[in-house]
């Protein structure tokens, strides 16, 4: 039912039924002209400051890109480890400054390549990694202590981080110098993506174990990338992306504090991951707003003392959901505009999508064009020469304030629901995103929202675009190698390592040392995940009525 512009949606969870007022999904401001009157309460010292200073609206570094460009990454992974290794070396040769690893679906949800659940999915949407041998092949010839690596992995993040560290040790790399990020944001999986394994609170325990272990052993590594990207891909608005991402961030920080960790030790290694969508100015404002809100949360709510704990460092990826299979060359333009918004918004790291990704994994040529897009922005456009050039703009500052007001209103509602974990368990966050996604799709269907090449400026015939194809024989080869590993490993050490994981899971001891021992003992990703499943069980999603 409706009341004014509020919708009331009923939920059912754990025998608790209730209703929560749902605002209509927010839209960008549509005023045609902005003046000083739109900034009546704007205080430059309070709301802007200077780059590298609280509240970091203008950027987290005093010199930003004049001192160092953002890290140019290209998200890649396909087939088996050797095929992905070839792509990484191709990207490095073409100027990428950091690797970004995509894993296949079985790896993401803790199944080995020979598991019946993995049939037909091995190597299809990313690289198949079953064991330390696969991880060694994946990074063969790449110095892990000389390049930054981002791994998009969540439910099995602890296992993949352990594999990365174990391979680094075997190659003689200094583990304390490893730099990069493991995504490890399980809350957004329950909200928008679905590659979860364990119940929420057990998954949070694994994450805080990783925080504690990384503080001591990999001090340059980011043990989490708190991700709004996937919620935006699922249909959230810009304000929802900010609010739900920072809401998840609050939950992770609180869990770490509750586990006894020193906030000013772990908070400087927190990182974030945002989407760069189509509305250029809204995206620039979103990034600026997110930095300002997070700084106040960390300083004023959590009482962090170090300015490094207040900084929101983030990676950006251009919006995959905006790519069209129709007239795919148009995606090059979309990606360039989105990437420019991320740069002008002050990102620390950026991935640009291949123009063919609405059809398949990107070809080498599509990946090269995507990387060249970043390089042209960096070296030819001049936008990296001035820090936050939109500062003081009537429109951008007003839009930054508007998104902040909307995001803070969402954060207040999350508090009213008992925090982010309860809001997720009840399905409230998911429903908010679904409402926004519905409204946008309705606008596309009616023509109110224009998508070039889809509902306007169409053509009768589409060009034939060459696409990346995965060798169907790869799955059989991967399974054969995995089964050969199972035969030749030391079975006594392997079994002992899995028992140790079960013991640590039950006792509350930090899981990371046990997982490291398991990967060194040639236990597989699926076997390690299964050992934790035995103790923690599996998450069952609540039904939203």
C-alpha positions as CSV (number, residue, x, y, z in Angstrom):
1,X,0.0,0.0,0.0
2,X,1.0,3.6,-0.3
3,X,0.8,6.7,1.9
4,X,1.9,9.9,0.2
5,X,5.3,9.1,-1.3
6,X,6.0,6.4,1.3
7,X,5.6,2.7,0.5
8,X,5.1,0.2,3.4
9,X,6.7,-3.1,2.8
10,X,6.1,-6.0,5.2
11,X,8.9,-8.4,6.1
12,X,9.0,-11.7,7.9
13,X,12.2,-13.0,9.6
14,X,12.7,-15.3,12.6
15,X,9.0,-15.3,13.4
16,X,9.1,-11.4,13.6
17,X,6.8,-9.6,11.3
18,X,6.9,-5.8,11.0
19,X,6.6,-2.9,8.6
20,X,9.1,-0.2,7.8
21,X,8.4,3.0,5.9
22,X,10.1,2.9,2.5
23,X,10.9,6.1,0.7
24,X,10.5,6.3,-3.0
25,X,13.9,5.6,-4.6
26,X,15.8,8.9,-4.8
27,X,16.7,10.6,-8.1
28,X,19.3,13.1,-9.0
29,X,18.4,16.7,-8.5
30,X,16.9,18.1,-11.7
31,X,17.3,21.9,-11.2
32,X,18.5,23.6,-14.4
33,X,20.6,26.3,-12.7
34,X,22.5,26.5,-9.4
35,X,23.5,29.7,-7.6
36,X,25.1,30.7,-4.4
37,X,21.7,30.4,-2.8
38,X,22.0,26.6,-3.1
39,X,25.0,26.7,-0.8
40,X,23.4,28.9,1.9
41,X,24.7,26.7,4.7
42,X,28.0,25.7,3.0
43,X,31.1,26.2,5.1
44,X,34.3,25.7,3.0
45,X,36.5,25.2,6.1
46,X,34.1,22.7,7.6
47,X,32.8,20.9,4.5
48,X,35.8,21.1,2.2
49,X,39.1,21.8,4.0
50,X,42.2,21.1,1.9
51,X,43.3,17.9,0.1
52,X,44.9,15.5,2.5
53,X,43.1,17.0,5.5
54,X,39.9,16.2,7.4
55,X,37.1,15.8,6.2
56,X,39.0,14.7,3.0
57,X,36.2,15.9,0.7
58,X,38.9,17.0,-1.7
59,X,41.0,13.9,-1.6
60,X,43.0,11.9,0.9
61,X,46.5,13.0,-0.3
62,X,47.8,16.6,-0.3
63,X,49.1,16.3,-3.8
64,X,46.8,13.6,-5.2
65,X,47.7,12.7,-8.8
66,X,50.4,15.4,-9.1
67,X,52.4,13.2,-6.7
68,X,51.3,9.8,-8.0
69,X,48.7,8.6,-10.5
70,X,46.0,6.2,-9.5
71,X,46.8,2.5,-9.9
72,X,45.6,1.3,-13.3
73,X,44.2,-2.2,-12.9
74,X,42.4,-4.5,-15.4
75,X,40.2,-7.2,-13.8
76,X,41.1,-10.4,-15.5
77,X,40.9,-14.2,-15.0
78,X,39.6,-16.9,-17.2
79,X,40.1,-20.6,-17.8
80,X,43.0,-22.2,-15.9
81,X,46.0,-20.6,-14.2
82,X,48.2,-20.7,-17.3
83,X,45.7,-18.9,-19.5
84,X,45.2,-16.2,-16.9
85,X,48.9,-15.9,-16.3
86,X,49.3,-15.1,-20.0
87,X,46.7,-12.3,-19.8
88,X,48.4,-10.8,-16.7
89,X,51.7,-10.7,-18.5
90,X,50.0,-9.1,-21.5
91,X,48.4,-6.4,-19.3
92,X,51.7,-5.7,-17.5
93,X,53.5,-5.4,-20.9
94,X,50.8,-2.8,-21.9
95,X,51.3,-0.7,-18.9
96,X,48.9,-1.9,-16.2
97,X,50.3,-1.0,-12.7
98,X,48.5,-3.7,-10.7
99,X,46.8,-7.0,-11.2
100,X,43.2,-7.7,-10.4
101,X,42.2,-11.4,-10.2
102,X,38.8,-12.8,-11.2
103,X,38.0,-16.3,-9.9
104,X,35.5,-18.7,-11.3
105,X,32.2,-19.4,-9.5
106,X,33.3,-22.7,-7.9
107,X,36.3,-21.1,-6.3
108,X,34.2,-18.2,-5.1
109,X,31.8,-20.5,-3.2
110,X,34.2,-23.1,-2.0
111,X,33.8,-26.0,-4.4
112,X,36.7,-27.8,-6.1
113,X,36.7,-28.2,-9.9
114,X,35.8,-31.9,-9.6
115,X,32.8,-31.3,-7.4
116,X,29.4,-32.1,-9.0
117,X,28.4,-28.6,-8.1
118,X,31.1,-27.2,-10.3
119,X,30.1,-29.0,-13.5
120,X,30.0,-26.6,-16.4
121,X,31.3,-23.6,-14.4
122,X,35.0,-24.3,-14.2
123,X,37.0,-21.4,-15.5
124,X,34.0,-19.7,-17.1
125,X,33.7,-16.3,-15.3
126,X,37.2,-16.3,-13.9
127,X,40.2,-18.5,-13.2
128,X,39.8,-21.9,-11.5
129,X,42.0,-22.2,-8.4
130,X,41.9,-25.4,-6.5
131,X,45.3,-25.7,-4.8
132,X,48.7,-24.1,-4.1
133,X,49.9,-25.6,-7.4
134,X,47.3,-23.6,-9.3
135,X,48.3,-20.4,-7.4
136,X,51.9,-21.0,-8.3
137,X,51.0,-21.4,-12.0
138,X,48.8,-18.3,-11.8
139,X,51.7,-16.0,-10.8
140,X,54.5,-17.8,-12.5
141,X,57.2,-15.3,-13.5
142,X,55.5,-12.4,-11.6
143,X,57.3,-10.9,-8.6
144,X,54.6,-10.7,-5.9
145,X,56.6,-8.3,-3.7
146,X,57.0,-5.9,-6.7
147,X,53.4,-5.7,-7.9
148,X,50.1,-4.9,-6.2
149,X,47.4,-7.6,-6.5
150,X,43.7,-7.3,-6.0
151,X,41.7,-10.5,-5.6
152,X,38.0,-10.3,-6.0
153,X,37.0,-13.1,-3.6
154,X,34.8,-13.1,-0.5
155,X,33.4,-16.2,1.1
156,X,36.7,-18.0,0.5
157,X,38.9,-14.9,0.9
158,X,40.8,-16.4,3.9
159,X,41.8,-19.4,1.8
160,X,42.9,-17.4,-1.3
161,X,44.9,-14.9,0.9
162,X,46.6,-17.9,2.5
163,X,47.4,-19.4,-1.0
164,X,48.9,-16.0,-2.1
165,X,51.1,-15.7,1.0
166,X,52.2,-19.4,0.7
167,X,53.2,-18.9,-2.9
168,X,55.0,-15.6,-2.0
169,X,57.0,-17.5,0.6
170,X,57.9,-20.3,-1.8
171,X,59.3,-17.7,-4.3
172,X,61.4,-16.0,-1.6
173,X,59.3,-12.8,-1.5
174,X,59.2,-10.8,1.7
175,X,55.6,-11.4,3.0
176,X,55.7,-8.1,4.9
177,X,56.1,-6.2,1.6
178,X,53.2,-7.8,-0.1
179,X,50.8,-5.1,-1.3
180,X,47.3,-5.5,-2.6
181,X,43.7,-6.2,-1.5
182,X,41.5,-9.2,-0.9
183,X,37.9,-8.1,-1.3
184,X,36.6,-10.1,1.6
185,X,33.3,-8.1,1.9
186,X,30.9,-10.8,2.8
187,X,28.0,-8.5,3.8
188,X,27.4,-7.3,0.3
189,X,27.2,-10.9,-0.8
190,X,24.1,-11.4,1.4
191,X,22.7,-8.2,0.1
192,X,23.4,-8.3,-3.7
193,X,25.6,-11.0,-5.1
194,X,24.9,-14.3,-3.4
195,X,28.4,-16.0,-3.2
196,X,28.2,-16.5,0.5
197,X,28.8,-19.8,2.4
198,X,28.5,-19.5,6.1
199,X,26.0,-17.8,8.5
200,X,26.6,-14.1,8.7
201,X,28.1,-14.0,12.2
202,X,30.5,-16.9,11.5
203,X,31.6,-15.2,8.3
204,X,32.2,-12.0,10.3
205,X,34.4,-13.9,12.7
206,X,36.5,-15.2,9.8
207,X,37.0,-11.6,8.6
208,X,38.1,-10.3,12.0
209,X,40.5,-13.2,12.2
210,X,42.0,-12.0,8.9
211,X,42.2,-8.4,10.2
212,X,44.2,-9.6,13.3
213,X,46.5,-11.9,11.3
214,X,47.1,-9.3,8.5
215,X,48.0,-6.6,11.1
216,X,50.9,-8.8,12.2
217,X,52.1,-10.6,9.1
218,X,51.1,-8.5,6.0
219,X,51.1,-4.9,7.2
220,X,51.0,-3.5,3.6
221,X,48.0,-5.6,2.6
222,X,44.4,-4.4,2.7
223,X,42.5,-7.3,4.3
224,X,39.1,-6.0,3.0
225,X,37.6,-3.9,0.2
226,X,34.2,-2.8,1.4
227,X,32.2,-2.8,-1.8
228,X,29.3,-0.7,-3.0
229,X,30.0,-1.8,-6.6
230,X,27.8,-4.9,-6.6
231,X,24.9,-3.2,-4.8
232,X,25.0,-0.5,-7.6
233,X,25.1,-3.3,-10.2
234,X,22.0,-4.8,-8.5
235,X,20.2,-1.5,-9.0
236,X,20.8,0.7,-6.0
237,X,20.9,4.5,-6.3
238,X,24.1,6.5,-5.7
239,X,22.9,7.5,-2.2
240,X,22.1,3.9,-1.4
241,X,25.5,2.8,-2.6
242,X,27.2,5.3,-0.3
243,X,24.9,4.4,2.7
244,X,24.9,0.7,2.4
245,X,28.7,0.5,1.7
246,X,29.5,2.7,4.7
247,X,26.9,0.8,6.8
248,X,28.8,-2.4,6.0
249,X,32.0,-0.6,6.9
250,X,30.6,0.4,10.3
251,X,29.6,-3.3,10.9
252,X,33.1,-4.5,10.1
253,X,34.8,-1.9,12.3
254,X,32.5,-2.6,15.2
255,X,33.1,-6.4,14.8
256,X,36.9,-5.8,14.9
257,X,36.6,-3.5,17.9
258,X,34.5,-6.0,19.7
259,X,37.1,-8.7,18.9
260,X,39.6,-6.5,20.8
261,X,41.5,-5.0,17.9
262,X,43.1,-1.5,18.1
263,X,41.1,0.7,15.7
264,X,44.1,2.8,14.8
265,X,46.1,-0.3,13.9
266,X,43.6,-2.0,11.5
267,X,41.5,1.0,10.2
268,X,44.3,2.5,8.0
269,X,44.3,-0.8,6.0
270,X,40.5,-0.7,5.3
271,X,39.8,0.0,1.6
272,X,36.6,0.5,-0.3
273,X,35.3,-0.3,-3.8
274,X,32.8,1.9,-5.7
275,X,31.0,1.9,-9.0
276,X,31.4,4.6,-11.6
277,X,28.0,4.9,-13.2
278,X,26.6,7.0,-16.0
279,X,25.5,10.3,-14.3
280,X,28.8,12.0,-14.4
281,X,28.3,14.8,-11.9
282,X,26.4,12.6,-9.5
283,X,29.2,10.1,-9.5
284,X,31.8,12.8,-8.8
285,X,29.7,14.1,-5.9
286,X,29.1,10.6,-4.6
287,X,32.9,9.9,-4.2
288,X,33.5,13.2,-2.5
289,X,30.5,12.6,-0.2
290,X,31.6,9.1,0.8
291,X,35.0,10.4,1.9
292,X,33.5,13.1,4.1
293,X,30.9,10.9,5.7
294,X,33.4,8.1,6.5
295,X,35.8,10.6,8.0
296,X,33.2,11.8,10.4
297,X,32.1,8.2,11.3
298,X,35.6,7.1,12.1
299,X,36.6,10.2,14.0
300,X,33.3,11.1,15.8
301,X,31.5,7.8,16.1
302,X,34.4,5.3,16.7
303,X,36.8,7.8,18.2
304,X,39.8,6.9,16.0
305,X,42.7,9.1,16.8
306,X,44.9,8.7,13.7
307,X,44.0,10.8,10.6
308,X,45.0,7.7,8.6
309,X,42.1,5.9,10.2
310,X,39.7,8.6,9.0
311,X,40.7,8.3,5.3
312,X,38.4,6.5,2.8
313,X,40.7,4.9,0.2
314,X,38.9,3.4,-2.7
315,X,39.1,1.4,-5.9
316,X,36.6,2.1,-8.7
317,X,35.3,0.0,-11.5
318,X,33.3,1.4,-14.4
319,X,29.7,0.1,-14.4
320,X,29.3,-3.3,-16.0
321,X,25.5,-3.0,-15.8
322,X,25.5,-0.1,-18.2
323,X,27.3,-2.0,-20.9
324,X,25.0,-3.0,-23.8
325,X,25.1,-5.9,-26.1
326,X,23.5,-3.7,-28.7
327,X,26.1,-1.4,-30.5
328,X,28.8,-2.5,-28.1
329,X,31.3,0.0,-29.5
330,X,29.2,2.6,-27.6
331,X,30.5,1.1,-24.4
332,X,33.9,2.6,-25.1
333,X,32.4,6.1,-24.7
334,X,30.4,5.1,-21.6
335,X,33.5,3.7,-20.0
336,X,35.6,6.8,-20.7
337,X,33.0,9.1,-19.1
338,X,32.6,6.8,-16.1
339,X,36.4,6.5,-15.7
340,X,36.7,10.3,-15.8
341,X,34.2,10.7,-13.0
342,X,36.2,8.3,-10.9
343,X,39.4,10.3,-11.5
344,X,37.8,13.6,-10.8
345,X,36.2,12.0,-7.7
346,X,39.7,11.1,-6.4
347,X,39.9,7.3,-6.8
348,X,43.2,5.5,-5.7
349,X,42.7,2.7,-8.2
350,X,40.7,2.1,-11.3
351,X,39.5,-0.7,-13.6
352,X,37.9,0.2,-16.9
353,X,35.6,-2.4,-18.5
354,X,36.1,-3.9,-21.9
355,X,33.5,-2.8,-24.5
356,X,32.6,-6.4,-25.3
357,X,31.8,-7.5,-21.7
358,X,28.0,-7.5,-22.2
359,X,28.8,-10.4,-24.6
360,X,31.6,-12.3,-22.9
361,X,34.8,-12.0,-21.0
362,X,36.9,-9.3,-22.7
363,X,39.3,-10.1,-25.6
364,X,42.9,-8.9,-25.5
365,X,42.0,-6.1,-27.9
366,X,39.0,-4.9,-25.7
367,X,41.3,-5.0,-22.6
368,X,43.9,-3.0,-24.4
369,X,41.4,-0.3,-25.4
370,X,40.1,-0.2,-21.8
371,X,43.6,0.3,-20.4
372,X,44.4,2.9,-23.1
373,X,41.3,4.8,-21.9
374,X,42.8,5.3,-18.5
375,X,46.2,6.2,-20.0
376,X,44.7,8.8,-22.2
377,X,42.8,10.3,-19.2
378,X,46.0,10.3,-17.2
379,X,48.5,11.7,-19.8
380,X,46.5,13.7,-22.4
381,X,43.3,15.2,-20.7
382,X,45.0,17.3,-18.1
383,X,42.5,16.4,-15.4
384,X,45.2,14.9,-13.2
385,X,47.0,18.2,-12.9
386,X,44.5,20.0,-10.6
387,X,43.2,18.5,-7.3
388,X,39.4,18.4,-7.0
389,X,38.7,21.1,-9.7
390,X,35.0,21.0,-8.9
391,X,35.5,22.3,-5.4
392,X,33.2,25.4,-4.8
393,X,31.0,24.5,-7.8
394,X,27.4,25.5,-6.9
395,X,26.1,22.4,-8.6
396,X,28.7,19.8,-7.4
397,X,28.8,21.0,-3.8
398,X,25.0,21.1,-3.7
399,X,24.8,17.6,-5.1
400,X,27.5,16.4,-2.7
401,X,25.4,17.7,0.2
402,X,22.2,16.2,-1.2
403,X,23.7,12.7,-1.5
404,X,25.2,13.1,2.0
405,X,21.8,14.0,3.4
406,X,20.2,11.0,1.7
407,X,23.0,8.6,2.8
408,X,22.8,9.8,6.4
409,X,19.1,9.3,6.4
410,X,19.6,5.7,5.3
411,X,22.2,5.2,8.0
412,X,19.8,6.5,10.6
413,X,17.2,4.0,9.5
414,X,19.7,1.2,9.7
415,X,20.5,2.2,13.2
416,X,16.7,2.1,14.0
417,X,16.6,-1.5,12.7
418,X,19.4,-2.6,15.0
419,X,22.4,-2.2,12.7
420,X,23.5,-3.5,9.4
421,X,23.5,-7.2,10.3
422,X,19.9,-7.1,11.4
423,X,18.9,-5.0,8.4
424,X,20.4,-7.6,6.1
425,X,19.0,-10.6,8.0
426,X,15.6,-9.0,7.8
427,X,15.9,-8.4,4.1
428,X,15.4,-4.6,4.4
429,X,18.5,-3.6,2.5
430,X,17.8,-6.0,-0.3
431,X,14.2,-4.7,-0.6
432,X,15.4,-1.1,-0.9
433,X,17.7,-2.0,-3.7
434,X,15.0,-4.0,-5.4
435,X,12.7,-1.1,-5.3
436,X,15.3,1.2,-6.9
437,X,16.1,-1.4,-9.6
438,X,12.4,-1.7,-10.4
439,X,12.0,2.1,-10.7
440,X,15.0,2.3,-13.1
441,X,13.9,-0.6,-15.3
442,X,10.4,0.9,-15.5
443,X,11.9,4.2,-16.6
444,X,13.9,2.4,-19.3
445,X,10.9,0.4,-20.5
446,X,8.8,3.6,-20.8
447,X,11.5,5.6,-22.5
448,X,11.8,8.0,-19.6
449,X,15.5,6.9,-19.2
450,X,17.3,6.7,-22.5
451,X,19.8,4.0,-23.2
452,X,21.5,4.7,-26.5
453,X,21.2,1.8,-28.9
454,X,18.6,0.0,-26.7
455,X,15.5,2.2,-26.5
456,X,16.7,5.1,-28.6
457,X,19.0,5.5,-31.6
458,X,18.8,1.8,-32.5
459,X,19.9,0.1,-35.7
460,X,18.5,-2.8,-37.7
461,X,21.6,-4.9,-37.8
462,X,24.3,-5.4,-35.2
463,X,28.0,-5.7,-36.1
464,X,29.7,-9.0,-35.7
465,X,32.0,-8.5,-32.6
466,X,34.7,-11.2,-32.0
467,X,34.4,-12.5,-28.4
468,X,36.5,-14.4,-26.0
469,X,35.7,-18.1,-25.8
470,X,36.8,-20.5,-23.1
471,X,38.2,-23.9,-24.3
472,X,35.7,-26.5,-23.3
473,X,38.5,-29.1,-22.7
474,X,39.9,-26.9,-19.9
475,X,37.5,-28.3,-17.3
476,X,38.6,-31.9,-18.0
477,X,42.3,-30.9,-17.7
478,X,41.8,-29.0,-14.5
479,X,39.9,-32.0,-12.9
480,X,42.7,-34.4,-14.0
481,X,45.4,-32.2,-12.4
482,X,43.4,-31.9,-9.2
483,X,42.8,-35.6,-8.9
484,X,46.5,-36.3,-9.5
485,X,47.4,-33.9,-6.7
486,X,45.1,-35.7,-4.3
487,X,46.9,-39.0,-5.0
488,X,50.5,-37.8,-4.4
489,X,50.1,-35.5,-1.4
490,X,51.1,-36.5,2.2
491,X,47.7,-37.8,3.4
492,X,48.6,-37.8,7.1
493,X,49.7,-34.1,7.0
494,X,46.7,-33.2,4.8
495,X,44.2,-34.8,7.2
496,X,45.9,-33.3,10.3
497,X,45.7,-29.8,8.7
498,X,41.9,-30.1,8.1
499,X,41.4,-31.3,11.7
500,X,43.3,-28.2,12.9
501,X,40.9,-26.0,11.0
502,X,37.9,-27.7,12.6
503,X,39.5,-27.3,16.0
504,X,40.2,-23.6,15.5
505,X,36.7,-23.0,14.2
506,X,35.2,-24.6,17.3
507,X,37.6,-23.1,19.8
508,X,37.6,-19.5,18.6
509,X,41.3,-19.6,17.9
510,X,42.5,-17.5,14.9
511,X,41.8,-19.5,11.7
512,X,44.5,-18.0,9.5
513,X,47.5,-20.1,10.8
514,X,45.4,-23.3,10.4
515,X,44.4,-22.3,6.9
516,X,48.0,-21.5,6.0
517,X,49.1,-25.0,7.2
518,X,46.3,-26.6,5.2
519,X,47.2,-24.9,1.9
520,X,50.9,-25.8,2.4
521,X,49.7,-29.4,3.0
522,X,48.0,-29.3,-0.4
523,X,44.5,-29.2,1.0
524,X,42.2,-27.8,-1.7
525,X,39.9,-24.7,-1.6
526,X,36.9,-27.0,-1.5
527,X,38.2,-29.2,1.3
528,X,39.2,-26.2,3.5
529,X,35.8,-24.6,2.9
530,X,34.0,-27.9,3.7
531,X,35.9,-28.3,7.0
532,X,34.6,-24.9,8.1
533,X,31.1,-25.8,6.8
534,X,31.1,-28.8,9.1
535,X,31.5,-26.4,12.1
536,X,29.6,-23.3,11.0
537,X,26.9,-24.7,8.7
538,X,25.6,-22.8,5.7
539,X,23.6,-19.5,5.5
540,X,19.9,-19.8,4.6
541,X,18.5,-16.6,3.1
542,X,15.5,-15.0,4.7
543,X,12.3,-14.8,2.7
544,X,11.0,-11.3,2.1
545,X,7.2,-11.3,1.9
